[in-house]
Amino acid sequence: MQKITVKVDGMQCGMCEAHVNDAVRAAFPVKKVTSSHSKKETVIITDTDIPEGKIKEVIKNSGYDALEVTKEPYEKKGLFSALRK
């Protein structure tokens, strides 16, 4: 799994966050997507690799500016994750 963090400029409220989340969900097969207007970022958890340019394009088409995209491996955290090791 992969965690993709996108710095997004232009989000002002919770409705803006929902708008970005809906746009990302509609465009890509994601496990989870969350946005924060106070942190100015959107975090995407996905099984597949999503090209940086496409993420920026989808966010730009929804009316916001995607500034920076960072990708890192993601390990699911949960109650039994410590027992799997």
Gaussian input, Z-matrix of N, CA and C with variables (Angstrom, degrees):
# hf/3-21g

backbone

0 1
 N
 C     1     B1
 C     2     B2     1     A1
 N     3     B3     2     A2     1     D1
 C     4     B4     3     A3     2     D2
 C     5     B5     4     A4     3     D3
 N     6     B6     5     A5     4     D4
 C     7     B7     6     A6     5     D5
 C     8     B8     7     A7     6     D6
 N     9     B9     8     A8     7     D7
 C    10    B10     9     A9     8     D8
 C    11    B11    10    A10     9     D9
 N    12    B12    11    A11    10    D10
 C    13    B13    12    A12    11    D11
 C    14    B14    13    A13    12    D12
 N    15    B15    14    A14    13    D13
 C    16    B16    15    A15    14    D14
 C    17    B17    16    A16    15    D15
 N    18    B18    17    A17    16    D16
 C    19    B19    18    A18    17    D17
 C    20    B20    19    A19    18    D18
 N    21    B21    20    A20    19    D19
 C    22    B22    21    A21    20    D20
 C    23    B23    22    A22    21    D21
 N    24    B24    23    A23    22    D22
 C    25    B25    24    A24    23    D23
 C    26    B26    25    A25    24    D24
 N    27    B27    26    A26    25    D25
 C    28    B28    27    A27    26    D26
 C    29    B29    28    A28    27    D27
 N    30    B30    29    A29    28    D28
 C    31    B31    30    A30    29    D29
 C    32    B32    31    A31    30    D30
 N    33    B33    32    A32    31    D31
 C    34    B34    33    A33    32    D32
 C    35    B35    34    A34    33    D33
 N    36    B36    35    A35    34    D34
 C    37    B37    36    A36    35    D35
 C    38    B38    37    A37    36    D36
 N    39    B39    38    A38    37    D37
 C    40    B40    39    A39    38    D38
 C    41    B41    40    A40    39    D39
 N    42    B42    41    A41    40    D40
 C    43    B43    42    A42    41    D41
 C    44    B44    43    A43    42    D42
 N    45    B45    44    A44    43    D43
 C    46    B46    45    A45    44    D44
 C    47    B47    46    A46    45    D45
 N    48    B48    47    A47    46    D46
 C    49    B49    48    A48    47    D47
 C    50    B50    49    A49    48    D48
 N    51    B51    50    A50    49    D49
 C    52    B52    51    A51    50    D50
 C    53    B53    52    A52    51    D51
 N    54    B54    53    A53    52    D52
 C    55    B55    54    A54    53    D53
 C    56    B56    55    A55    54    D54
 N    57    B57    56    A56    55    D55
 C    58    B58    57    A57    56    D56
 C    59    B59    58    A58    57    D57
 N    60    B60    59    A59    58    D58
 C    61    B61    60    A60    59    D59
 C    62    B62    61    A61    60    D60
 N    63    B63    62    A62    61    D61
 C    64    B64    63    A63    62    D62
 C    65    B65    64    A64    63    D63
 N    66    B66    65    A65    64    D64
 C    67    B67    66    A66    65    D65
 C    68    B68    67    A67    66    D66
 N    69    B69    68    A68    67    D67
 C    70    B70    69    A69    68    D68
 C    71    B71    70    A70    69    D69
 N    72    B72    71    A71    70    D70
 C    73    B73    72    A72    71    D71
 C    74    B74    73    A73    72    D72
 N    75    B75    74    A74    73    D73
 C    76    B76    75    A75    74    D74
 C    77    B77    76    A76    75    D75
 N    78    B78    77    A77    76    D76
 C    79    B79    78    A78    77    D77
 C    80    B80    79    A79    78    D78
 N    81    B81    80    A80    79    D79
 C    82    B82    81    A81    80    D80
 C    83    B83    82    A82    81    D81
 N    84    B84    83    A83    82    D82
 C    85    B85    84    A84    83    D83
 C    86    B86    85    A85    84    D84
 N    87    B87    86    A86    85    D85
 C    88    B88    87    A87    86    D86
 C    89    B89    88    A88    87    D87
 N    90    B90    89    A89    88    D88
 C    91    B91    90    A90    89    D89
 C    92    B92    91    A91    90    D90
 N    93    B93    92    A92    91    D91
 C    94    B94    93    A93    92    D92
 C    95    B95    94    A94    93    D93
 N    96    B96    95    A95    94    D94
 C    97    B97    96    A96    95    D95
 C    98    B98    97    A97    96    D96
 N    99    B99    98    A98    97    D97
 C   100   B100    99    A99    98    D98
 C   101   B101   100   A100    99    D99
 N   102   B102   101   A101   100   D100
 C   103   B103   102   A102   101   D101
 C   104   B104   103   A103   102   D102
 N   105   B105   104   A104   103   D103
 C   106   B106   105   A105   104   D104
 C   107   B107   106   A106   105   D105
 N   108   B108   107   A107   106   D106
 C   109   B109   108   A108   107   D107
 C   110   B110   109   A109   108   D108
 N   111   B111   110   A110   109   D109
 C   112   B112   111   A111   110   D110
 C   113   B113   112   A112   111   D111
 N   114   B114   113   A113   112   D112
 C   115   B115   114   A114   113   D113
 C   116   B116   115   A115   114   D114
 N   117   B117   116   A116   115   D115
 C   118   B118   117   A117   116   D116
 C   119   B119   118   A118   117   D117
 N   120   B120   119   A119   118   D118
 C   121   B121   120   A120   119   D119
 C   122   B122   121   A121   120   D120
 N   123   B123   122   A122   121   D121
 C   124   B124   123   A123   122   D122
 C   125   B125   124   A124   123   D123
 N   126   B126   125   A125   124   D124
 C   127   B127   126   A126   125   D125
 C   128   B128   127   A127   126   D126
 N   129   B129   128   A128   127   D127
 C   130   B130   129   A129   128   D128
 C   131   B131   130   A130   129   D129
 N   132   B132   131   A131   130   D130
 C   133   B133   132   A132   131   D131
 C   134   B134   133   A133   132   D132
 N   135   B135   134   A134   133   D133
 C   136   B136   135   A135   134   D134
 C   137   B137   136   A136   135   D135
 N   138   B138   137   A137   136   D136
 C   139   B139   138   A138   137   D137
 C   140   B140   139   A139   138   D138
 N   141   B141   140   A140   139   D139
 C   142   B142   141   A141   140   D140
 C   143   B143   142   A142   141   D141
 N   144   B144   143   A143   142   D142
 C   145   B145   144   A144   143   D143
 C   146   B146   145   A145   144   D144
 N   147   B147   146   A146   145   D145
 C   148   B148   147   A147   146   D146
 C   149   B149   148   A148   147   D147
 N   150   B150   149   A149   148   D148
 C   151   B151   150   A150   149   D149
 C   152   B152   151   A151   150   D150
 N   153   B153   152   A152   151   D151
 C   154   B154   153   A153   152   D152
 C   155   B155   154   A154   153   D153
 N   156   B156   155   A155   154   D154
 C   157   B157   156   A156   155   D155
 C   158   B158   157   A157   156   D156
 N   159   B159   158   A158   157   D157
 C   160   B160   159   A159   158   D158
 C   161   B161   160   A160   159   D159
 N   162   B162   161   A161   160   D160
 C   163   B163   162   A162   161   D161
 C   164   B164   163   A163   162   D162
 N   165   B165   164   A164   163   D163
 C   166   B166   165   A165   164   D164
 C   167   B167   166   A166   165   D165
 N   168   B168   167   A167   166   D166
 C   169   B169   168   A168   167   D167
 C   170   B170   169   A169   168   D168
 N   171   B171   170   A170   169   D169
 C   172   B172   171   A171   170   D170
 C   173   B173   172   A172   171   D171
 N   174   B174   173   A173   172   D172
 C   175   B175   174   A174   173   D173
 C   176   B176   175   A175   174   D174
 N   177   B177   176   A176   175   D175
 C   178   B178   177   A177   176   D176
 C   179   B179   178   A178   177   D177
 N   180   B180   179   A179   178   D178
 C   181   B181   180   A180   179   D179
 C   182   B182   181   A181   180   D180
 N   183   B183   182   A182   181   D181
 C   184   B184   183   A183   182   D182
 C   185   B185   184   A184   183   D183
 N   186   B186   185   A185   184   D184
 C   187   B187   186   A186   185   D185
 C   188   B188   187   A187   186   D186
 N   189   B189   188   A188   187   D187
 C   190   B190   189   A189   188   D188
 C   191   B191   190   A190   189   D189
 N   192   B192   191   A191   190   D190
 C   193   B193   192   A192   191   D191
 C   194   B194   193   A193   192   D192
 N   195   B195   194   A194   193   D193
 C   196   B196   195   A195   194   D194
 C   197   B197   196   A196   195   D195
 N   198   B198   197   A197   196   D196
 C   199   B199   198   A198   197   D197
 C   200   B200   199   A199   198   D198
 N   201   B201   200   A200   199   D199
 C   202   B202   201   A201   200   D200
 C   203   B203   202   A202   201   D201
 N   204   B204   203   A203   202   D202
 C   205   B205   204   A204   203   D203
 C   206   B206   205   A205   204   D204
 N   207   B207   206   A206   205   D205
 C   208   B208   207   A207   206   D206
 C   209   B209   208   A208   207   D207
 N   210   B210   209   A209   208   D208
 C   211   B211   210   A210   209   D209
 C   212   B212   211   A211   210   D210
 N   213   B213   212   A212   211   D211
 C   214   B214   213   A213   212   D212
 C   215   B215   214   A214   213   D213
 N   216   B216   215   A215   214   D214
 C   217   B217   216   A216   215   D215
 C   218   B218   217   A217   216   D216
 N   219   B219   218   A218   217   D217
 C   220   B220   219   A219   218   D218
 C   221   B221   220   A220   219   D219
 N   222   B222   221   A221   220   D220
 C   223   B223   222   A222   221   D221
 C   224   B224   223   A223   222   D222
 N   225   B225   224   A224   223   D223
 C   226   B226   225   A225   224   D224
 C   227   B227   226   A226   225   D225
 N   228   B228   227   A227   226   D226
 C   229   B229   228   A228   227   D227
 C   230   B230   229   A229   228   D228
 N   231   B231   230   A230   229   D229
 C   232   B232   231   A231   230   D230
 C   233   B233   232   A232   231   D231
 N   234   B234   233   A233   232   D232
 C   235   B235   234   A234   233   D233
 C   236   B236   235   A235   234   D234
 N   237   B237   236   A236   235   D235
 C   238   B238   237   A237   236   D236
 C   239   B239   238   A238   237   D237
 N   240   B240   239   A239   238   D238
 C   241   B241   240   A240   239   D239
 C   242   B242   241   A241   240   D240
 N   243   B243   242   A242   241   D241
 C   244   B244   243   A243   242   D242
 C   245   B245   244   A244   243   D243
 N   246   B246   245   A245   244   D244
 C   247   B247   246   A246   245   D245
 C   248   B248   247   A247   246   D246
 N   249   B249   248   A248   247   D247
 C   250   B250   249   A249   248   D248
 C   251   B251   250   A250   249   D249
 N   252   B252   251   A251   250   D250
 C   253   B253   252   A252   251   D251
 C   254   B254   253   A253   252   D252

   B1=1.4479
   B2=1.5189
   B3=1.2989
   B4=1.4567
   B5=1.5328
   B6=1.3228
   B7=1.4704
   B8=1.5236
   B9=1.3325
   B10=1.4599
   B11=1.5220
   B12=1.3198
   B13=1.4602
   B14=1.5243
   B15=1.3328
   B16=1.4617
   B17=1.5240
   B18=1.3146
   B19=1.4642
   B20=1.5240
   B21=1.3388
   B22=1.4602
   B23=1.5237
   B24=1.3188
   B25=1.4605
   B26=1.5230
   B27=1.3173
   B28=1.4561
   B29=1.5160
   B30=1.3450
   B31=1.4633
   B32=1.5249
   B33=1.3367
   B34=1.4575
   B35=1.5256
   B36=1.3572
   B37=1.4689
   B38=1.5292
   B39=1.3095
   B40=1.4537
   B41=1.5181
   B42=1.3246
   B43=1.4695
   B44=1.5309
   B45=1.3218
   B46=1.4664
   B47=1.5281
   B48=1.3356
   B49=1.4603
   B50=1.5256
   B51=1.3314
   B52=1.4621
   B53=1.5280
   B54=1.3088
   B55=1.4622
   B56=1.5290
   B57=1.3288
   B58=1.4703
   B59=1.5293
   B60=1.3415
   B61=1.4676
   B62=1.5295
   B63=1.3185
   B64=1.4661
   B65=1.5284
   B66=1.3181
   B67=1.4669
   B68=1.5335
   B69=1.3338
   B70=1.4631
   B71=1.5298
   B72=1.3307
   B73=1.4752
   B74=1.5280
   B75=1.3153
   B76=1.4638
   B77=1.5314
   B78=1.3205
   B79=1.4632
   B80=1.5285
   B81=1.3414
   B82=1.4637
   B83=1.5268
   B84=1.3490
   B85=1.4728
   B86=1.5355
   B87=1.3057
   B88=1.4660
   B89=1.5245
   B90=1.3246
   B91=1.4614
   B92=1.5242
   B93=1.3502
   B94=1.4637
   B95=1.5212
   B96=1.3199
   B97=1.4649
   B98=1.5257
   B99=1.3271
   B100=1.4646
   B101=1.5182
   B102=1.3245
   B103=1.4645
   B104=1.5143
   B105=1.3232
   B106=1.4543
   B107=1.5192
   B108=1.3416
   B109=1.4642
   B110=1.5175
   B111=1.3344
   B112=1.4672
   B113=1.5337
   B114=1.3313
   B115=1.4719
   B116=1.5268
   B117=1.3433
   B118=1.4649
   B119=1.5221
   B120=1.3479
   B121=1.4542
   B122=1.5223
   B123=1.3230
   B124=1.4505
   B125=1.5193
   B126=1.3316
   B127=1.4585
   B128=1.5223
   B129=1.3408
   B130=1.4618
   B131=1.5239
   B132=1.3384
   B133=1.4617
   B134=1.5272
   B135=1.3427
   B136=1.4661
   B137=1.5195
   B138=1.3302
   B139=1.4630
   B140=1.5231
   B141=1.3269
   B142=1.4578
   B143=1.5226
   B144=1.3234
   B145=1.4640
   B146=1.5309
   B147=1.3164
   B148=1.4624
   B149=1.5284
   B150=1.3264
   B151=1.4667
   B152=1.5377
   B153=1.3085
   B154=1.4674
   B155=1.5294
   B156=1.3177
   B157=1.4571
   B158=1.5186
   B159=1.3318
   B160=1.4670
   B161=1.5243
   B162=1.3292
   B163=1.4682
   B164=1.5259
   B165=1.3286
   B166=1.4654
   B167=1.5275
   B168=1.3242
   B169=1.4663
   B170=1.5354
   B171=1.3161
   B172=1.4706
   B173=1.5316
   B174=1.3196
   B175=1.4739
   B176=1.5256
   B177=1.3200
   B178=1.4675
   B179=1.5341
   B180=1.3210
   B181=1.4658
   B182=1.5286
   B183=1.3286
   B184=1.4664
   B185=1.5275
   B186=1.3473
   B187=1.4619
   B188=1.5161
   B189=1.3252
   B190=1.4670
   B191=1.5209
   B192=1.3255
   B193=1.4636
   B194=1.5221
   B195=1.3296
   B196=1.4578
   B197=1.5213
   B198=1.3184
   B199=1.4546
   B200=1.5238
   B201=1.3109
   B202=1.4569
   B203=1.5221
   B204=1.3241
   B205=1.4599
   B206=1.5238
   B207=1.3360
   B208=1.4660
   B209=1.5223
   B210=1.3374
   B211=1.4625
   B212=1.5197
   B213=1.3412
   B214=1.4584
   B215=1.5260
   B216=1.3261
   B217=1.4669
   B218=1.5296
   B219=1.3205
   B220=1.4598
   B221=1.5140
   B222=1.3229
   B223=1.4505
   B224=1.5129
   B225=1.2973
   B226=1.4613
   B227=1.5174
   B228=1.3266
   B229=1.4529
   B230=1.5182
   B231=1.3078
   B232=1.4532
   B233=1.5091
   B234=1.2860
   B235=1.4526
   B236=1.5193
   B237=1.3310
   B238=1.4537
   B239=1.5260
   B240=1.3145
   B241=1.4717
   B242=1.5259
   B243=1.3271
   B244=1.4676
   B245=1.5223
   B246=1.3230
   B247=1.4581
   B248=1.5146
   B249=1.3332
   B250=1.4676
   B251=1.5193
   B252=1.3032
   B253=1.4652
   B254=1.5071
   A1=109.10
   A2=115.15
   A3=120.49
   A4=110.39
   A5=114.90
   A6=121.40
   A7=107.20
   A8=115.22
   A9=121.35
   A10=107.48
   A11=116.78
   A12=121.96
   A13=108.20
   A14=115.22
   A15=121.59
   A16=108.40
   A17=117.07
   A18=121.43
   A19=107.23
   A20=115.86
   A21=121.40
   A22=109.42
   A23=116.08
   A24=121.60
   A25=108.93
   A26=115.99
   A27=120.40
   A28=114.58
   A29=118.08
   A30=119.69
   A31=108.93
   A32=116.83
   A33=121.42
   A34=113.64
   A35=116.90
   A36=118.77
   A37=110.09
   A38=115.33
   A39=121.19
   A40=113.61
   A41=116.87
   A42=119.72
   A43=110.81
   A44=116.93
   A45=120.92
   A46=109.90
   A47=115.91
   A48=120.84
   A49=110.27
   A50=116.75
   A51=121.56
   A52=110.93
   A53=117.12
   A54=122.03
   A55=110.66
   A56=116.80
   A57=121.23
   A58=109.74
   A59=117.15
   A60=120.87
   A61=111.31
   A62=116.64
   A63=121.12
   A64=111.49
   A65=116.90
   A66=121.05
   A67=110.87
   A68=116.64
   A69=121.02
   A70=110.04
   A71=117.04
   A72=120.72
   A73=111.68
   A74=117.05
   A75=120.86
   A76=111.93
   A77=117.21
   A78=120.96
   A79=114.21
   A80=117.62
   A81=120.77
   A82=111.62
   A83=116.34
   A84=119.67
   A85=109.39
   A86=117.13
   A87=121.30
   A88=110.63
   A89=116.04
   A90=121.73
   A91=109.56
   A92=115.26
   A93=120.76
   A94=108.54
   A95=116.08
   A96=120.78
   A97=107.48
   A98=115.44
   A99=121.25
   A100=108.74
   A101=115.71
   A102=120.91
   A103=109.41
   A104=115.43
   A105=121.85
   A106=108.67
   A107=116.38
   A108=118.53
   A109=111.13
   A110=117.72
   A111=119.47
   A112=111.41
   A113=117.70
   A114=121.24
   A115=111.75
   A116=115.81
   A117=122.77
   A118=111.41
   A119=115.65
   A120=118.98
   A121=111.47
   A122=114.03
   A123=123.41
   A124=107.00
   A125=116.52
   A126=122.01
   A127=108.16
   A128=115.19
   A129=122.47
   A130=108.30
   A131=116.53
   A132=122.28
   A133=106.21
   A134=116.46
   A135=120.52
   A136=111.06
   A137=115.31
   A138=121.33
   A139=111.57
   A140=116.62
   A141=120.99
   A142=110.59
   A143=115.22
   A144=119.85
   A145=108.57
   A146=115.61
   A147=121.01
   A148=107.64
   A149=118.03
   A150=120.08
   A151=111.65
   A152=115.19
   A153=122.59
   A154=111.93
   A155=116.86
   A156=121.17
   A157=112.94
   A158=116.78
   A159=120.21
   A160=111.17
   A161=117.12
   A162=120.35
   A163=109.49
   A164=115.80
   A165=120.00
   A166=111.34
   A167=116.01
   A168=120.58
   A169=111.33
   A170=117.18
   A171=121.00
   A172=110.52
   A173=116.60
   A174=120.07
   A175=110.33
   A176=117.33
   A177=120.78
   A178=110.78
   A179=116.88
   A180=120.63
   A181=112.21
   A182=117.57
   A183=119.93
   A184=112.06
   A185=116.91
   A186=120.26
   A187=116.04
   A188=117.32
   A189=120.98
   A190=109.30
   A191=116.84
   A192=121.01
   A193=110.14
   A194=116.66
   A195=122.24
   A196=107.22
   A197=116.83
   A198=120.88
   A199=113.43
   A200=117.36
   A201=120.93
   A202=108.94
   A203=116.93
   A204=121.92
   A205=108.52
   A206=116.47
   A207=120.79
   A208=108.28
   A209=115.05
   A210=121.07
   A211=109.02
   A212=115.23
   A213=120.52
   A214=108.67
   A215=117.13
   A216=119.16
   A217=109.84
   A218=115.85
   A219=120.88
   A220=109.07
   A221=116.19
   A222=121.26
   A223=108.07
   A224=115.23
   A225=120.74
   A226=110.11
   A227=115.38
   A228=121.37
   A229=108.01
   A230=115.30
   A231=118.09
   A232=111.07
   A233=115.06
   A234=122.09
   A235=112.21
   A236=117.15
   A237=120.68
   A238=114.08
   A239=117.95
   A240=120.30
   A241=112.10
   A242=118.04
   A243=121.00
   A244=110.91
   A245=118.12
   A246=121.89
   A247=112.28
   A248=118.25
   A249=122.16
   A250=112.57
   A251=117.53
   A252=119.74
   A253=112.50
   D1=158.56
   D2=-175.45
   D3=-133.31
   D4=141.20
   D5=175.89
   D6=-109.15
   D7=122.62
   D8=-179.32
   D9=-115.61
   D10=122.12
   D11=179.27
   D12=-110.51
   D13=126.10
   D14=-177.38
   D15=-118.85
   D16=124.46
   D17=173.08
   D18=-79.04
   D19=122.39
   D20=-174.98
   D21=-121.48
   D22=128.10
   D23=178.62
   D24=-105.87
   D25=137.64
   D26=175.67
   D27=115.55
   D28=-12.96
   D29=177.91
   D30=-75.03
   D31=131.19
   D32=-176.33
   D33=-118.22
   D34=-18.25
   D35=-173.57
   D36=-156.51
   D37=-177.62
   D38=179.24
   D39=-64.09
   D40=-32.86
   D41=177.71
   D42=-66.70
   D43=-36.08
   D44=176.49
   D45=-63.23
   D46=-42.69
   D47=178.11
   D48=-59.27
   D49=-46.48
   D50=-179.87
   D51=-63.02
   D52=-37.88
   D53=179.74
   D54=-62.89
   D55=-45.63
   D56=178.73
   D57=-65.42
   D58=-44.91
   D59=-179.80
   D60=-59.17
   D61=-44.78
   D62=-179.79
   D63=-63.51
   D64=-39.86
   D65=179.29
   D66=-64.14
   D67=-42.18
   D68=-179.98
   D69=-67.54
   D70=-44.56
   D71=179.12
   D72=-60.86
   D73=-38.35
   D74=-178.61
   D75=-70.61
   D76=-28.84
   D77=-173.74
   D78=-93.39
   D79=-27.82
   D80=-172.74
   D81=-134.17
   D82=153.59
   D83=174.91
   D84=-82.02
   D85=96.33
   D86=-176.51
   D87=-112.24
   D88=152.06
   D89=174.19
   D90=-81.78
   D91=-42.35
   D92=-176.42
   D93=-155.08
   D94=144.11
   D95=174.18
   D96=-141.82
   D97=132.13
   D98=177.09
   D99=-135.37
   D100=146.29
   D101=178.20
   D102=-128.81
   D103=152.99
   D104=176.79
   D105=-137.20
   D106=118.73
   D107=178.93
   D108=-74.09
   D109=-26.73
   D110=179.17
   D111=-74.14
   D112=-36.93
   D113=176.66
   D114=-85.29
   D115=-12.97
   D116=-177.52
   D117=57.28
   D118=49.40
   D119=179.34
   D120=-149.79
   D121=156.87
   D122=174.15
   D123=-124.55
   D124=132.51
   D125=179.93
   D126=-114.75
   D127=126.72
   D128=-177.94
   D129=-117.32
   D130=129.09
   D131=173.79
   D132=-109.89
   D133=125.04
   D134=-175.23
   D135=-147.75
   D136=156.08
   D137=175.20
   D138=-85.79
   D139=-26.30
   D140=-176.12
   D141=-105.72
   D142=155.27
   D143=177.11
   D144=-79.51
   D145=130.02
   D146=178.58
   D147=-110.32
   D148=125.44
   D149=-179.85
   D150=-60.86
   D151=138.12
   D152=-178.62
   D153=-56.12
   D154=-42.93
   D155=-178.81
   D156=-62.60
   D157=-37.70
   D158=179.87
   D159=-69.65
   D160=-37.98
   D161=177.66
   D162=-61.82
   D163=-47.55
   D164=179.85
   D165=-61.08
   D166=-39.52
   D167=-179.34
   D168=-64.65
   D169=-44.34
   D170=-179.22
   D171=-63.82
   D172=-43.48
   D173=-179.67
   D174=-68.19
   D175=-39.93
   D176=178.06
   D177=-63.84
   D178=-40.28
   D179=179.27
   D180=-67.47
   D181=-20.86
   D182=176.88
   D183=-88.10
   D184=-1.03
   D185=172.81
   D186=105.32
   D187=12.21
   D188=-177.86
   D189=-127.12
   D190=163.84
   D191=-179.70
   D192=-102.89
   D193=122.01
   D194=173.97
   D195=-91.32
   D196=116.34
   D197=-173.62
   D198=-94.00
   D199=-51.21
   D200=-172.17
   D201=-139.42
   D202=138.50
   D203=179.41
   D204=-122.24
   D205=127.17
   D206=175.33
   D207=-123.69
   D208=141.85
   D209=-179.66
   D210=-122.76
   D211=142.36
   D212=177.12
   D213=-151.84
   D214=155.88
   D215=176.22
   D216=-64.33
   D217=148.39
   D218=-178.70
   D219=-125.75
   D220=128.32
   D221=175.32
   D222=-112.18
   D223=124.16
   D224=-177.32
   D225=-61.11
   D226=131.40
   D227=178.43
   D228=-101.98
   D229=137.36
   D230=179.89
   D231=-168.73
   D232=-177.41
   D233=-176.35
   D234=-59.87
   D235=-40.39
   D236=-174.65
   D237=-102.04
   D238=8.74
   D239=-177.25
   D240=-64.94
   D241=-33.52
   D242=179.43
   D243=-70.34
   D244=-27.70
   D245=-178.55
   D246=-77.09
   D247=-21.79
   D248=-178.15
   D249=-74.29
   D250=-18.71
   D251=-175.04
   D252=-83.20

